[in-house]
Each structure stands twice: as C-alpha cells, then as structure tokens.
C-alpha cells in the first residue's frame, strides 16, 4: 500500500490521484483528497486535512467527504470541500457552504480576436474600471430599495430579465436558469437586505475580478465548438458573489444554529461546522435564505455583465447580441440533488465549498444547449497564469457527487502576500513582461492576488482531467483585469 505521511495524519492511496484517510475518532465516513503528490504537499501545509476529517463527523454524511485538487484551509470546511449529506437523516451546515454564498464565475464570449483588442488595452481596462463598481462597501449598478432586494431574492434572474438587464438566452445559459424557487426573502434579515441593496451589480474586493482573456489553447475541438470557443478569441470572465448580503445570511444562521442546536454542535470537533438537523425549522429556514442569496448573486453577476456589454459595444464595433453568456457556475452552495449511494437514489444536500458542479451529459439539470455535451465548468487561474474551461466529466457523479475544482487555490494568506509582494511592482511586471493590464482600487489588492500567491492551475486541471471529473476543453490567458 502506498501512503503519504504528513506527520499528523497518514493518507492511503486508493488509486492514482485519489488519497483516503480512514475513519477514526468519530468520523462517519472516510475523507478523500483528489491530488497529485505536488498538490498534496501544498494541501498538507495548513489545516486543510484536519478540516476535511472534521467534516466527516457531520450526521448523515454519505460515502466520503472530499477535497478537490485546489483545496486549502477555509472556515470550518476546507475550501475545495464537497460532502453529500442526507436530507432526511442528516443536516445542513452554513460553514460547509461558506460566507460568500454563490460566489461564482461566468464567461462572456465575444466575436473579437486578440488582434482586435491589442492597442486598446489601456482604454478598455480604464472603461471597465469606471463602469463596474468594485471595492469594499456600497456602490452598485442598481441601487434600489429593500422591496427591490426582496424581488431579487425571490425571483433571481427573472427579475433581471424583467428590468432589461438580461436576455432569455442569458437565463438559458446560467446554472438553474439563474433561479432557485426556494428563495424566500422573509427568512433573510433586514440587516442582510440593507447590506445588499446598494451592492447589486458590483465586484467587491479580495479575489473577485473582471478579466478580459484570450483563448490560447483548445483541447477538445468538438466540445469547444459547442461552447462557442475558438483559438485567439476574446472572452470575459466575471468572478463575484452575493456580497455583504450573503455574508450576513451566513453569520445570522451560524449564530441561530449555535444557540438552538448546541446539542449537535457539542458532538462536532469544530464549532465552525455548526449544523441544523435535517427537518428542523432552522434547516428549512437556512436553506430558503441560502437559496435567496444564491438568486441575489446571480443577479449581481448579471448586472456586472450588463455593464461589460455596454463597454464592449462602445469601445469596439460589436453588436450587443453577439456578446453571449457561455455559462454561469456557482461555488459556495448546498443544493438538494439526487445521487446514487450504494445503488440507491438518495436526495442529498450536496455541500460545495469552493467547488464547482460538474455534471456530465445527460443529467436532467443541464440546459438544452449542453444536454448532449456536458456542463461547462470554468476554472479561474491567476493574473499571470491561464484559466480553463472544462466540461463535466463522465466519472464526476460516481467520484465526487458531480463536482470538481473551482480555481487554482491559494498558497499563502493575504497577510503573507502583502509582506512578500508590492502591488505596483506586480502590476508593472505583468504589463511589461506578460502584456497583462491590471487596475485595482489599491496596490494592496494587487499584492494579495499576485500570481505567486496561487497554486499551479495547470496541475489542478491536469488532475481533474485525469480523474475524469472535469475534462479540459480550452485554456485562456489574461489580457486585462480589474479588481476591487
């Protein structure tokens, strides 16, 4: 048996790129890590494996808990963590979803090629930075009332369509068509709504960004054609979430669950995993509130894309209808899904914390455009590396509850990044040596997101492809990037 010893825990190799920690000390299922030894060396440097083991204590957890190849330490649950938990005998955990509910990415395709953009980079990055609100605090494309927020929470992208911010095609190319019917504004606090009402259509800060990219490589030409991708094409990647509203929803329900379900919390090794038992009032209310925040995040990304379309039609000779949404994928989410567990279909809360749904062709949740080819999966890298478009792999349902990685994964904290990098130097180096134009609210933000802060996205995607959970389709590389 091949093993990997971190000094505190020993992992057994199940097969290539699949490592397992057997159940011990109250773990209900094994804990699995999907990684090469290079990635495992990085994962073992922090508390990722400890958090993964802790997650295996949650009631109702099925098969095994999982850490995707981009995994790293998070809050309670590791970022890159996936767990399928029974909706009748299990629980739902806000800490296993995350604070930024439905943090996610979408890709906008354009009819432009890289040559069309060269020479316009400075104008483009300046115009995008001016058009798309970013940074901490308030400011959004749409600043409405609490009643407007209620409508967004309950109607999602249908609200954006009605208001003229979206097209029917946008809804058809968004996960769940941009709408969770369970979203219920009545279980979202006024404090959360007030935090969100001035942030509809904004990037926020941290690792959120809007990045213009060019397609550099195509690996599966037939799938790329179905996705509308071709070599040298210009695309736009938008990464943001539910802003302060989603953070407040998570905070509110963590506190409520800690108070009401202390008996369950006492059985768990980490209070950050606080969970509401399936069937309880708080489990139901949190699920409805989380779905409402999911709807808010989809609208948030839609309005950022609306402004992006404005800029591209102004700067370049393109028609708005030719700027098409490829797909929008959600991270930080727990959804009720039916999966095969030991030969039996069971409804599970599939918690994906910094992980992407990656359903293969034939899964009924897929939109008609991708029913026969598989779900697009978008994997951001860093400002100095490529990003990837994948499609849901044939092995994903059996191996990972239909999931794969969500990005490159951080190697160092933001505090450490600011100690090791100077934002202006990072920006100048990207422009002078890689022809990547970056604009941000502060140099500190650029330092926090320097390329050296992240793992090797090529290695993360290579492992996903090799395991058949997310198949490489195309690679992109940054042209210009705006950050908060």
Residue pairs with C-beta under 8 A, 6 or more apart in sequence:
1 12
1 13
2 12
2 13
3 10
3 11
3 12
3 13
4 10
4 11
4 13
4 19
4 37
4 40
4 44
5 11
6 44
6 49
8 49
8 50
9 21
9 49
9 50
9 53
10 21
11 19
11 20
11 21
11 33
11 40
11 49
12 19
12 20
12 21
12 22
13 19
13 20
14 20
14 32
16 466
17 34
17 35
17 36
17 69
17 463
17 466
17 467
18 32
18 33
18 34
18 399
18 467
19 32
19 33
19 34
19 35
19 40
20 30
20 31
20 32
20 33
20 64
21 27
21 30
21 31
21 32
21 33
21 49
21 52
21 53
22 30
23 29
23 30
23 56
24 53
26 57
26 267
26 269
27 53
27 56
27 57
28 56
28 57
28 58
28 59
28 61
29 56
29 61
29 62
29 63
29 64
29 65
30 56
30 64
30 65
31 49
31 52
31 53
31 55
31 56
31 64
31 65
31 66
31 67
32 64
32 65
32 66
32 67
33 40
33 43
33 49
33 52
33 66
33 67
33 71
34 66
34 67
34 68
34 69
34 399
34 400
34 463
34 464
34 467
34 469
35 43
35 67
35 69
35 71
35 463
36 69
36 459
36 462
36 463
38 456
38 459
39 69
39 70
39 455
39 459
39 460
39 463
42 72
42 409
42 411
42 455
43 49
43 67
43 71
43 72
46 72
46 73
47 73
47 78
48 67
48 71
48 72
48 73
48 78
48 80
49 67
51 73
51 74
51 76
51 77
51 78
51 81
51 270
52 65
52 66
52 67
52 71
52 78
52 81
53 269
54 76
54 268
54 269
54 270
54 273
55 61
55 65
55 76
55 77
55 78
55 81
55 83
55 96
55 273
56 64
56 65
57 267
57 268
57 269
57 273
58 83
58 85
58 90
58 91
58 93
58 96
58 268
58 273
58 275
59 85
59 89
59 90
59 91
59 264
59 267
59 275
59 277
60 85
60 86
60 88
60 89
60 90
60 91
60 278
61 83
61 84
61 85
61 86
61 90
62 84
62 85
62 86
62 90
62 339
62 341
62 346
62 348
63 84
63 341
65 81
65 82
65 83
66 81
66 82
66 83
66 400
66 401
66 403
67 78
67 80
67 81
67 82
68 80
68 81
68 82
68 354
68 355
68 400
68 403
68 404
68 405
68 406
68 464
69 80
69 405
69 409
69 459
69 460
69 463
69 464
70 79
70 80
70 354
70 405
70 406
70 407
70 408
70 409
70 455
70 460
71 78
71 79
71 80
71 81
71 354
71 409
72 78
72 79
72 80
72 409
72 410
72 411
73 79
74 80
74 81
74 98
74 353
74 354
75 95
75 98
75 99
75 272
76 93
76 95
76 96
76 270
76 272
76 273
76 274
77 83
77 93
77 95
77 96
77 97
77 98
77 272
77 273
77 351
77 353
78 353
78 354
79 98
79 353
79 354
79 409
79 410
80 353
80 354
80 355
80 405
80 406
80 409
81 96
81 351
81 352
81 353
81 354
81 355
82 350
82 351
82 352
82 353
82 355
82 400
82 401
82 403
83 96
83 350
83 351
84 337
84 339
84 341
84 348
84 349
84 350
84 351
84 401
85 91
85 92
85 93
85 278
85 348
85 349
85 350
85 351
86 278
86 346
86 347
86 348
86 349
87 278
87 336
87 347
87 348
87 349
88 278
88 279
88 347
89 278
90 277
90 278
90 348
90 349
91 264
91 275
91 276
91 277
91 278
91 283
91 349
92 275
92 276
92 278
92 283
92 286
92 287
92 334
92 349
92 351
93 273
93 274
93 275
93 276
93 334
93 351
94 250
94 253
94 254
94 257
94 274
94 286
94 290
95 254
95 272
95 273
95 274
95 275
96 273
96 275
96 334
96 351
96 353
97 250
97 290
97 332
97 333
97 334
97 351
97 353
98 250
98 331
98 332
98 353
98 354
99 246
99 247
99 250
99 251
99 332
100 241
100 242
100 243
100 246
100 247
100 332
101 241
101 242
101 246
101 249
101 250
101 290
101 293
101 294
101 297
101 332
101 333
102 241
102 242
102 246
102 293
102 294
102 296
102 297
102 298
102 330
102 331
102 332
102 333
103 208
103 239
103 240
103 241
103 242
103 246
103 297
103 330
103 331
103 332
103 354
104 175
104 239
104 240
104 241
104 297
104 301
104 328
104 329
104 330
104 331
104 332
105 237
105 238
105 239
105 328
105 329
105 331
105 378
105 380
106 174
106 237
106 238
106 301
106 305
106 325
106 326
106 327
106 328
106 329
106 378
107 235
107 236
107 237
107 238
107 325
107 326
107 327
107 376
107 378
107 389
108 235
108 236
108 237
108 238
108 305
108 308
108 309
108 323
108 324
108 325
108 326
109 228
109 229
109 233
109 235
109 323
109 324
109 325
109 326
110 233
110 234
110 235
110 236
110 312
110 318
110 322
110 323
111 318
111 322
112 233
112 234
112 312
112 316
112 318
113 214
113 232
113 233
113 234
114 214
114 232
114 233
114 234
114 479
115 232
116 234
116 316
117 124
117 212
117 214
117 234
117 316
117 479
120 315
120 316
121 435
121 437
121 479
121 480
122 437
123 315
124 212
124 311
124 315
124 437
124 480
125 212
125 437
125 438
125 439
125 480
125 481
125 482
126 439
127 311
127 314
127 315
128 210
128 212
128 308
128 311
128 439
128 480
128 482
129 439
129 482
131 307
131 308
131 310
131 311
132 141
132 201
132 202
132 203
132 210
132 304
132 307
132 308
132 482
133 139
133 140
133 141
133 199
133 201
133 202
133 203
134 202
134 203
134 204
134 205
134 208
134 440
134 441
134 482
134 483
134 484
135 203
135 204
135 205
135 441
135 484
136 204
136 205
136 484
138 198
138 199
139 198
139 199
139 202
140 198
140 199
140 200
140 201
140 202
140 300
140 303
141 165
141 200
141 201
141 202
141 303
141 304
141 306
141 307
142 148
142 163
142 165
142 200
142 201
142 303
143 197
143 198
143 200
144 197
144 200
145 197
146 190
146 193
146 194
146 197
148 197
148 200
149 185
149 193
149 196
149 197
149 200
149 245
149 296
150 185
150 193
151 159
152 159
152 200
152 295
152 296
152 299
153 183
153 184
153 185
153 188
153 193
153 292
153 293
153 295
153 296
154 183
154 184
154 185
154 292
154 295
155 162
155 179
155 183
155 295
156 178
156 179
156 180
156 183
156 294
156 295
156 296
156 298
156 299
157 166
157 170
157 171
157 174
157 177
157 178
157 179
157 295
157 298
157 299
157 302
158 171
158 178
158 179
159 299
160 166
160 170
160 178
160 298
160 299
160 302
160 303
160 306
161 167
161 168
161 170
161 171
165 299
165 302
165 303
165 306
166 178
166 302
166 306
167 321
169 324
169 325
170 178
170 302
170 305
170 325
171 177
171 178
171 179
172 367
172 368
172 369
173 324
173 325
173 326
173 327
173 328
173 367
173 369
174 298
174 302
174 325
174 327
174 328
175 327
175 328
175 329
175 330
175 357
176 365
177 367
178 295
178 298
178 299
178 302
178 328
179 295
179 298
180 291
180 292
180 294
180 295
180 335
181 291
182 287
182 288
182 291
183 288
183 291
183 292
183 293
183 294
183 295
184 288
184 289
184 291
184 292
185 193
185 292
187 285
187 286
187 288
187 289
187 292
188 245
188 249
188 289
188 292
188 293
189 248
189 249
189 252
191 248
191 252
192 244
192 245
192 248
192 249
192 252
192 293
193 245
195 243
195 244
195 245
195 247
195 248
196 242
196 243
196 244
196 245
196 248
196 296
199 243
199 244
199 245
199 300
200 296
200 299
200 300
200 303
201 299
201 300
201 302
201 303
201 304
201 306
201 307
202 240
202 243
202 300
202 304
203 209
203 210
203 239
203 240
203 304
203 482
203 483
203 484
204 240
204 241
204 243
204 484
205 441
205 445
205 483
205 484
206 414
206 445
206 448
206 449
206 484
207 239
207 448
207 449
208 239
208 240
208 241
208 483
208 484
209 237
209 238
209 239
209 380
209 449
209 481
209 482
209 483
210 236
210 237
210 238
210 239
210 304
210 308
210 481
210 482
211 236
211 237
211 239
211 380
211 383
211 387
211 478
211 479
211 480
211 481
211 482
212 234
212 235
212 236
212 478
212 479
212 480
212 481
213 234
213 235
213 236
213 237
213 387
213 476
213 477
213 478
213 479
214 232
214 233
214 234
214 235
214 476
214 477
214 479
215 229
215 230
215 231
215 232
215 233
215 235
215 474
215 475
215 476
216 231
216 232
216 386
216 475
216 476
216 477
217 231
217 386
217 474
217 475
218 224
218 229
218 230
218 231
218 473
218 474
219 472
219 473
219 474
219 475
220 391
220 471
220 472
220 473
220 474
223 373
223 374
223 391
223 471
223 473
224 230
224 389
224 473
224 474
226 369
226 370
226 373
227 326
227 327
227 373
227 376
227 389
227 391
227 473
227 474
228 324
228 326
229 235
229 326
229 389
229 473
229 474
234 479
235 326
235 476
236 305
236 308
236 312
237 378
237 380
237 387
237 476
238 301
238 304
238 305
238 308
239 380
240 297
240 300
240 301
240 304
241 297
241 300
241 331
241 332
242 249
242 293
242 294
242 296
242 297
242 300
243 296
243 297
243 300
245 293
245 296
246 293
246 296
246 297
246 332
249 289
249 290
249 292
249 293
252 289
253 276
253 282
253 285
253 286
253 289
254 274
256 282
257 265
257 274
257 275
257 276
257 282
257 286
258 265
258 271
258 274
260 276
260 282
261 274
261 275
261 276
261 277
261 280
261 282
264 275
264 276
264 277
265 271
265 274
265 275
268 274
268 275
276 282
276 283
276 286
277 283
278 349
287 334
287 336
287 349
290 333
290 334
294 330
294 333
297 330
298 328
298 330
301 328
305 325
308 323
309 320
309 323
312 318
312 323
313 319
313 320
313 323
326 376
326 378
326 389
327 370
327 375
327 376
327 378
329 356
329 357
329 375
329 376
329 377
329 378
330 352
330 356
330 357
331 352
331 353
331 354
331 355
331 356
331 406
332 352
332 353
332 354
333 351
333 352
334 349
334 350
334 351
334 352
335 349
335 350
336 347
336 348
336 349
336 350
337 347
337 348
337 350
337 365
337 401
337 402
338 345
338 346
338 347
338 348
339 345
339 346
339 348
339 350
339 397
339 401
339 402
340 346
340 397
340 398
341 348
348 401
350 401
350 402
350 403
352 403
352 406
354 406
354 407
355 403
355 404
355 405
355 406
356 377
356 378
356 379
356 403
356 404
356 405
356 406
356 470
357 375
357 377
357 392
357 402
357 403
358 375
358 377
358 390
358 391
358 392
358 393
358 396
358 400
358 402
358 403
358 404
358 469
358 470
359 365
359 366
359 374
359 375
359 392
359 396
359 397
359 402
360 374
360 375
360 391
360 392
360 393
360 394
360 396
360 397
360 402
361 370
361 371
361 372
361 373
361 374
361 392
362 371
362 372
363 375
363 392
363 397
363 402
366 374
366 375
370 376
370 391
373 391
374 391
374 392
374 393
374 471
375 391
375 392
376 389
376 390
376 391
376 473
377 389
377 390
377 391
377 392
377 404
377 470
378 387
378 388
378 389
378 390
379 387
379 388
379 389
379 390
379 404
379 405
379 406
379 407
379 408
379 457
379 460
379 461
379 464
379 470
380 387
380 407
380 408
380 457
381 387
381 388
381 407
381 408
381 454
381 457
382 408
382 449
382 450
382 451
382 453
382 454
382 457
383 426
383 430
383 436
383 438
383 449
383 450
383 451
383 478
383 481
384 430
384 434
384 436
384 450
384 451
384 478
385 408
385 451
385 454
385 456
385 457
385 458
385 477
386 457
386 458
386 475
386 476
386 477
387 457
387 475
387 476
387 477
387 478
388 457
388 461
388 472
388 473
388 474
388 475
388 476
389 473
389 474
389 475
389 476
390 404
390 461
390 464
390 465
390 470
390 471
390 472
390 473
391 470
391 471
391 473
392 402
392 404
392 469
392 470
392 471
393 404
393 464
393 465
393 467
393 468
393 469
393 470
393 471
394 468
395 467
395 468
395 469
396 402
396 403
396 404
396 468
396 469
396 470
399 467
399 468
399 469
400 469
403 469
404 464
404 469
404 470
405 460
405 461
405 464
405 470
407 454
407 457
407 460
408 454
408 455
408 456
408 457
408 460
409 454
409 455
409 460
410 453
410 454
410 455
411 452
411 453
411 454
411 455
412 420
412 453
414 448
417 447
417 448
417 449
417 450
417 453
418 444
418 447
418 448
420 450
420 452
421 446
421 447
421 450
421 452
421 453
422 443
422 447
423 440
423 442
423 443
423 444
423 445
423 446
423 447
424 443
424 446
426 438
426 446
426 447
426 450
426 451
427 438
427 440
427 443
427 446
430 436
430 437
430 438
430 451
430 478
431 437
431 438
434 478
435 479
436 478
436 479
436 480
436 481
437 479
437 480
437 481
438 446
438 480
438 481
438 482
438 483
439 480
439 481
439 482
439 483
440 446
440 482
440 483
440 484
441 483
441 484
445 483
445 484
446 483
449 483
461 470
461 472
464 470
464 472
465 471
465 472
